[in-house]
Amino acid sequence: MVPFQLATLEVTLERITYANEDTGYLVAKVDTGRGGELVTMVGSLLGARPGEALRLRGKWGSHPQFGRQFQVEDFTTAAGKTTTADLALHTAPTGRSCPI
């Protein structure tokens, strides 16, 4: 069996469809810059904002009701400042994020 490799997408966050402010979990539409339809992405992107350029690492999946989605494992902003791994290091015991 071939080990699964994560994919990387360079995108612009166009709009947020759903956001959980406590966990940073988002359902959003992103533009890959390749033309065509916007891509649905799901995952924890605490602090990401519409209009922001992001580098997403994750895998493609399919939701039974909502179809094809990119499931984000971690991300970086265009400035290279934010990743989910870094944010985990700055989370208070209450589960709310602390200022970095």
Summary of the structure (lengths in Angstrom):
residues: 100
radius of gyration: 13.7
end to end distance: 40.9
largest distance: 42.7
contacts: 256
relative contact order: 0.21
helix: 6%
strand: 50%
